[in-house]
């Protein structure tokens, strides 16, 4: 039956494109879900890898050709540092021919990652930034996975939301919300930091950025988790039904929001500075809703981008200071180190482990010839622990590290993270407010980790707060 696929796709795709202008996007997604279900029953669907966790071997027992850093359990099992160190030392540009995501090159040293990331003339971000393909039937388009000039046009349309003037206006609101969340935490008893703080604060920020209904803000974090959790893309645990259901729900809500703001603009209301208003105000993106996969792609990108980096760094920073208590003492004595520590958190955590590129032509790097069309994965998580780039032991968390801002976590070149200053501001405010209230944050057990080769994230982390001795317990 698979022989029919190339015959059917040229017929189906134009029909879907024509329907896009008149059929609501969430119905299109439900239709695509039904179509994929029929294809699966007929044996015409693309195979989706199934990941079952088993203990991974010590990297010293493997041949270089057997090392596969795309395994989604590498972080959960605490082996990622040793795997990447061996590649950095012995094969910094490494070819894996037989991964579940197809063959790919791993670039693991800081300077080589910088080379790939800043040479969009040699390495394309299209069509996707994950190691594996997107879920079949939902091949979205995002500007982070576009090359100039289209990338530049779409990025510029929303860049204003994180302009310095807007950030300055947001600071008081972020501080107010951070204080509110921290003041309602239990003291001297266990609770889950991920749910009560990291997810709550990022959900509130996302609702602000989109002008999304505040009471439904947790939908945004959930959609982000599902979008980044497709097994065929990142080795995640989301199943096809959950993926399509979440996508349809997101499409319906974001389309409603788009149409509501569109109507307000048509009625003469002044545009806001939320992300959707900015897209509607730009000549190149105001009709994006008529291009469903582009509309969905950029909604997903902006939601995931506003969620993962900040949310997992909020948890990772607490874990780091628990593991390195002397650094917490240093921070309490010198709170002026907070801005530098924020950069160190983002380096040490590296919330997104990598970005993928595709070679536009044959390129030689570290003596290896990368062929035109090959997948190239820049492992930011490895580059941020490269001993060649950081004088002080990069596996250590050091709040006053001299070159902490040198980290790779935001990327470089034309695709450098648009919201980096906003993420830094959120983390800075969080730690300023924490130091006002608490003497200690104790992590009580091993955190739960996201199943993914892309998101270095946490599902749960039980902590206990010790307030300042002069503050009454809540």
Order of alpha helices (4+ residues) and beta strands (2+ residues): alpha-alpha-alpha-beta-beta-alpha-beta-alpha-alpha-beta-alpha-alpha-alpha-alpha-alpha-alpha-alpha-alpha-beta-beta-beta-beta-alpha-alpha-beta-beta-beta-beta
